[in-house]
Structure formats: structure tokens, C-alpha cells
Amino acid sequence: MTEEQENSVDWEDYVRSEVSALLDTILPSCKEGGLVINYKKAIKERTEAGPVYKDNKVSGIEIVLDFNFMEDIEKPV
């Protein structure tokens, strides 16, 4: 495994760990919640009229987790 691949695996493990830790902290206090995935369109080219997007391709995503608590809680640090 190359150093770049090792760093990528380390980064993935870090992200998974942080998201799981946050969910472990807040989910027990939640009464409801939702998930939204916003896709970032992949740009094929930029023209004077604006960007032209690739069909069926995305350059990334934004994940939005939205939870409501059963009652007010202390803000996690």
C-alpha cells in the first residue's frame, strides 16, 4: 500500500469514527430526524452563458443530518 493510499484509509477511518461518535452522543436525545443528500453537479465545461454539466455525473455530495431533540440539551463540544 502506498503512503497516499494509507493516508486515504486513515482519513476514511477518521471520518467514520467522528461521525459515529457524534451520532452516539446525540441520537439518544432525539425524537425525530432526517437525512438529505445534495449532489454537486460535475461541470463538463464553462461557457459565457454559464457552466454546462455532465449528464449522470456528480463531483461530490453534501450530507445534511437534521435532528430534533426530545428536550433542550447541553451543546456538545
C-alpha positions, 0 to 999 in steps of 0.5 A, a space after each residue: 500500500 502506498 503512503 497516499 493510499 494509507 493516508 486515504 484509509 486513515 482519513 476514511 477511518 477518521 471520518 467514520 469514527 467522528 461521525 459515529 461518535 457524534 451520532 452516539 452522543 446525540 441520537 439518544 436525545 432525539 425524537 425525530 430526524 432526517 437525512 438529505 443528500 445534495 449532489 454537486 453537479 460535475 461541470 463538463 465545461 464553462 461557457 459565457 452563458 454559464 457552466 454546462 454539466 455532465 449528464 449522470 455525473 456528480 463531483 461530490 455530495 453534501 450530507 445534511 443530518 437534521 435532528 430534533 431533540 426530545 428536550 433542550 440539551 447541553 451543546 456538545 463540544 
